[in-house]
Amino acid sequence: MPIPSEGSKAPEFNLPSTSGGAIALKDLKGKNAVVYFYPKDDTPGCTVEACGLRNSFKEIEKHNTVVLGVSPDPINSHEKFISKFKLPFILLADEDKKMCRDYGVWVEKSMYGRKYMGVARTTFIIDSAGRIARVFEKVRPEGHDQEILVALKSLSPTGG
């Protein structure tokens, strides 16, 4: 599947979450959501990205926005990641990679000449109506939280 374009309806999802139950797109109605896809819990780049979002979490929340991290890792791995780095947001377990495929982020990657399938680090801002407001592809973990804040400010009717 290609990456959904800005302005299109966000693909539906319903995944197990670290909040104890499943979370579906419909549960987010009326709120903006930062949905960030990352390859693996507790790896260097993923930790930098998650900790940046942790550090900006209170500011992100001010924009009527929830943060959801998504990777193919199971819930028990997510819970350890949250505990180790004191992450204040929910992680979703996409073990069958359906959400990753629906959002176009399950792709062929290459490292040291070896090809394999994996998650392309990508962030979507979904607006309160369930539409894709912003897509960040090929995310650099350092400073990504600040890019997200700038985008959220531009979504706000008052600009801040």
N, C-alpha and C positions, 0 to 999 in steps of 0.2 A: 504494500500500500504506500502511496506517496504521502508525504507530510501534509496534513490539512492546512489549507491556506488561511491567512488572516481574513476575518469576516465570515468564514464558514462555520457551520454548526459543529461544536466539539463532538467527536465520536463518543458514544455511550461507553460506560465502564461500570463494573461492579466487582470490587476486589476486597479480599481480606485486608484488614488494616490493623495497625498497632493500637488503635483505640478500642479494640475488643470485638468489633463487629465488622461487617462489610461496609464499604463506602461506595456509593454510586454517584454518577454525574448529577442525577436529579436531587441528591442530598445537598448540593451546593447552590441551588437556586437562590437568588437574592444576594449572593456574595460573589466576589471575584475569587479566582483561585490561581495560584502559581503552582503548576504541575510540572515538576522537573524530573526528567528521566536520567538515571545515572547507572553506570555499569555494575558496580559491586560495593557492598558495605565495607567500611573500614579499609579502603585502599587509599593511597595518597591523594589523588585528585578528587575523589568522591568525598573524602574527609574535609579537604579544603573548601569545597563547594558547600557541603552541609554546615560546616562551622560558620561560614560567611552568612548563610541564611539564618542560622541561629543568632548570630550577633545583630542582624538587622530585623529579627522577627517582630519585635514590638513596633517598629516603624512600619513594617509591611502590614501588620494588623490594623493600623490606623486607617488604611485604605479599604476597609471592609473586605479584607482578603485573607484567605486561608492558604497554607502551604502544604502541598502533598508531594512527597518524594516517591518515585516509583522505580523499582528494579526487580529483576527476576529472583532475588534472594527470598528465602522463606521468612515467615514472621519471626521465628526465634533468632535469626541472624539480625533482622531489623531491630528487635528489642535490645540485643546486645550493643548494637551501633548507637541507638538512642541513649542507652544507659552510660556507655563509655564517654560520649561527647555531650551529654546533657542536652539533647536536641528537643526543642519544645513543640515540634510539629509531628504530624502523622506520616508514617511510611506505609505504602501499599505493596503487597506481595503479588507480583505478576509472574508467578512460577510457570504458567503455560505460555507466557509471552504474548497473549492475545492483545492486551492493551498496547504493548510495545509495537506490535504489528499494525494495529488500527491507527496508531499515531505516526507510523512510518519511521520509527526509530530503531527497529530490529533490522540491522544491516550487515552486509559483509564487511569485515574489517581485515586489516593486514598488519602483522607485526613480525619483524625479522624474516620477511618473505613468506610467512605462514598465513594462510587465509582462514578465517573463522567467522562465525556469526556472533554478533554482540550488540549492545545498546550504544547508539550514537548519543552522546551527551547533548540533550536538547531540552529546552524549557518552553512551555506554553503558558501564556496568561489567558485564562478563560474568564470572560466577563460575566456579570451577574445574570445575564440572559442565556448563558450557555454557549456563547459564540467565541471563537478564537480571536482574541484581541491582538495578540502579539506572539510571534514565534522567534526564538533564539536558537539558531543552529550552530553546531561546532562550538559549543560553549567553552570558554576558558574559565576554569574554576575560580581563579583569583579575581576578585572584584565583581563577580557576576551578580552578587546581591545588590550592588550599587546600580548596575544596569537595570535590574528589575525595579528598583525604587523609582528610577527616572521614568520608566515606562508606566508604572502605576500612577505617578503624578500626572502624566499626560492623559490618563483615562478618567481621572477625577474631573467632575463638572467644574470644579472651582480651580483646577490646576494644582491643587495641593491639599 
